[in-house]
Amino acid sequence: MKDGPRRGGGARALKGRRCVRGAERGRAAIGRRRLEGGERGQAAIEVLGAVPALLAVGLVVLQLLAVGYAAVLAGAAAEAGALALAGGGDPEQGVRDSLPGWSRARARVNVSGGTVRVELRPPSLLAALSRELEVTGRASVSGP
């Protein structure tokens, strides 16, 4: 016999461990195969379920961007109208000239004293939603 560390239990114990471990591995592999077969196509279904939600979120983001852009346009148009008013020109024409083509038909201009108020409806897929999201820009000038 050699001198050295003993490896414990001998060949029988080692053989018994291998059998138990091998059986456990076999059962785990069978369980994985069953799961894989039953979940085939699940990822595709989950993606199809997520597409409408992603489209809805995208449309909401685009609508918010349109509202923000309309607010900037309304403010700039009101300022242009107030400058036209201060220069003795027609404030409504100044507002219309400062707006891009698509927004001219969606704008309402009110002039009261030295204040020009522009109400602008942002583009939207739903007309009722566009009316609800209407933005206002105001600019005032004072006399000399």
KEBALO-804917 format. One line per field, with one value per residue (C-alpha): residue in three letters; residue number from 0; x, y, z. Coordinates in Angstrom, 2 decimals. Layout:
residu = ALA  ...;
num = NUM  ...;
x = X  ...;
y = Y  ...;
z = Z  ...;
***
This chain:
residu = MET  LYS  ASP  GLY  PRO  ARG  ARG  GLY  GLY  GLY  ALA  ARG  ALA  LEU  LYS  GLY  ARG  ARG  CYS  VAL  ARG  GLY  ALA  GLU  ARG  GLY  ARG  ALA  ALA  ILE  GLY  ARG  ARG  ARG  LEU  GLU  GLY  GLY  GLU  ARG  GLY  GLN  ALA  ALA  ILE  GLU  VAL  LEU  GLY  ALA  VAL  PRO  ALA  LEU  LEU  ALA  VAL  GLY  LEU  VAL  VAL  LEU  GLN  LEU  LEU  ALA  VAL  GLY  TYR  ALA  ALA  VAL  LEU  ALA  GLY  ALA  ALA  ALA  GLU  ALA  GLY  ALA  LEU  ALA  LEU  ALA  GLY  GLY  GLY  ASP  PRO  GLU  GLN  GLY  VAL  ARG  ASP  SER  LEU  PRO  GLY  TRP  SER  ARG  ALA  ARG  ALA  ARG  VAL  ASN  VAL  SER  GLY  GLY  THR  VAL  ARG  VAL  GLU  LEU  ARG  PRO  PRO  SER  LEU  LEU  ALA  ALA  LEU  SER  ARG  GLU  LEU  GLU  VAL  THR  GLY  ARG  ALA  SER  VAL  SER  GLY  PRO;
num = 0  1  2  3  4  5  6  7  8  9  10  11  12  13  14  15  16  17  18  19  20  21  22  23  24  25  26  27  28  29  30  31  32  33  34  35  36  37  38  39  40  41  42  43  44  45  46  47  48  49  50  51  52  53  54  55  56  57  58  59  60  61  62  63  64  65  66  67  68  69  70  71  72  73  74  75  76  77  78  79  80  81  82  83  84  85  86  87  88  89  90  91  92  93  94  95  96  97  98  99  100  101  102  103  104  105  106  107  108  109  110  111  112  113  114  115  116  117  118  119  120  121  122  123  124  125  126  127  128  129  130  131  132  133  134  135  136  137  138  139  140  141  142  143;
x = 0.00  1.17  1.47  -0.63  -3.98  -6.90  -9.61  -12.29  -15.02  -13.40  -14.71  -18.17  -19.01  -17.75  -19.75  -22.88  -22.48  -22.12  -25.32  -27.29  -25.86  -26.43  -30.05  -30.57  -29.09  -31.31  -34.47  -33.46  -32.82  -36.23  -37.88  -36.11  -37.22  -40.83  -40.67  -39.01  -41.61  -44.54  -43.22  -42.50  -43.74  -44.33  -41.82  -43.57  -46.92  -45.41  -43.95  -47.28  -48.93  -46.41  -46.73  -50.06  -48.74  -45.59  -47.66  -49.90  -46.90  -45.37  -48.58  -48.81  -45.21  -45.82  -48.96  -47.04  -44.36  -47.04  -48.55  -45.14  -44.40  -47.82  -47.16  -43.86  -45.53  -48.39  -45.95  -43.83  -46.92  -48.31  -45.00  -44.99  -48.54  -47.57  -44.57  -46.84  -49.25  -46.41  -45.24  -48.73  -49.45  -52.17  -51.50  -53.65  -51.67  -48.43  -49.62  -50.68  -47.41  -45.35  -47.18  -46.35  -49.01  -50.52  -51.16  -52.75  -56.16  -55.89  -55.15  -57.47  -56.23  -57.69  -56.41  -57.45  -55.73  -52.00  -52.34  -52.31  -53.59  -53.11  -54.96  -53.60  -54.87  -52.06  -52.32  -53.97  -55.57  -58.76  -60.39  -61.92  -58.51  -57.06  -59.68  -58.92  -55.16  -55.44  -52.55  -52.40  -49.64  -49.85  -47.75  -48.32  -46.95  -47.33  -47.73  -44.84;
y = 0.00  3.49  6.23  9.23  10.74  8.39  9.10  7.71  5.12  2.93  1.95  0.92  4.30  6.08  3.81  4.40  8.15  7.98  6.03  8.47  11.48  9.89  9.18  12.76  14.08  11.82  13.01  16.65  16.18  14.55  17.44  19.99  18.22  18.27  22.01  22.85  20.96  22.57  26.13  26.00  29.21  31.01  33.77  34.52  34.81  37.12  39.36  39.50  40.47  43.25  44.82  46.61  47.96  49.25  50.87  52.56  53.91  55.14  56.94  58.61  59.80  61.17  62.95  64.55  65.70  67.20  69.07  70.43  71.54  73.20  75.08  76.40  77.45  79.19  81.16  82.21  83.15  85.25  87.07  87.70  89.05  91.33  92.65  93.34  95.14  97.22  98.14  99.27  96.23  93.60  91.20  88.41  88.51  88.48  85.36  83.59  84.43  82.97  79.62  76.67  75.65  72.71  74.80  77.90  76.24  75.00  78.42  81.02  84.54  86.96  90.53  92.53  95.83  95.17  91.40  88.81  85.36  82.38  79.10  76.17  72.60  70.05  67.34  64.18  60.99  61.87  65.27  65.27  64.67  67.52  69.91  68.78  69.26  72.80  75.03  78.80  81.33  84.92  87.99  91.61  94.96  98.26  101.63  104.11;
z = 0.00  -0.77  1.74  0.84  1.27  1.25  -1.15  1.12  0.67  -1.92  -5.32  -4.11  -2.60  -5.70  -7.95  -5.89  -6.16  -9.90  -10.21  -8.12  -9.90  -13.29  -12.43  -11.28  -14.48  -16.55  -14.78  -15.17  -18.89  -19.37  -17.50  -19.69  -22.85  -21.68  -20.90  -24.19  -26.19  -24.35  -24.72  -28.41  -30.07  -26.79  -27.58  -30.87  -29.11  -26.47  -29.18  -30.98  -27.70  -27.12  -30.58  -29.91  -26.63  -28.32  -31.07  -28.50  -26.59  -29.86  -30.84  -27.43  -27.70  -31.20  -30.00  -27.14  -29.58  -31.83  -28.87  -27.88  -31.42  -31.71  -28.44  -29.79  -33.05  -31.22  -29.05  -32.01  -34.05  -31.19  -30.96  -34.71  -34.46  -31.56  -33.51  -36.50  -34.17  -32.71  -36.23  -37.24  -39.43  -39.36  -36.44  -37.92  -41.15  -39.15  -37.31  -40.52  -42.25  -39.40  -39.31  -41.58  -44.10  -42.18  -39.08  -40.66  -40.93  -37.34  -35.82  -34.30  -33.67  -31.11  -30.78  -27.73  -27.03  -27.25  -26.70  -29.46  -28.55  -30.89  -30.28  -32.27  -32.56  -32.95  -35.61  -34.31  -35.58  -33.68  -34.25  -30.76  -29.24  -31.27  -29.86  -26.31  -26.77  -28.16  -27.10  -26.67  -27.26  -26.03  -26.66  -25.66  -26.70  -24.92  -26.57  -26.72;
***
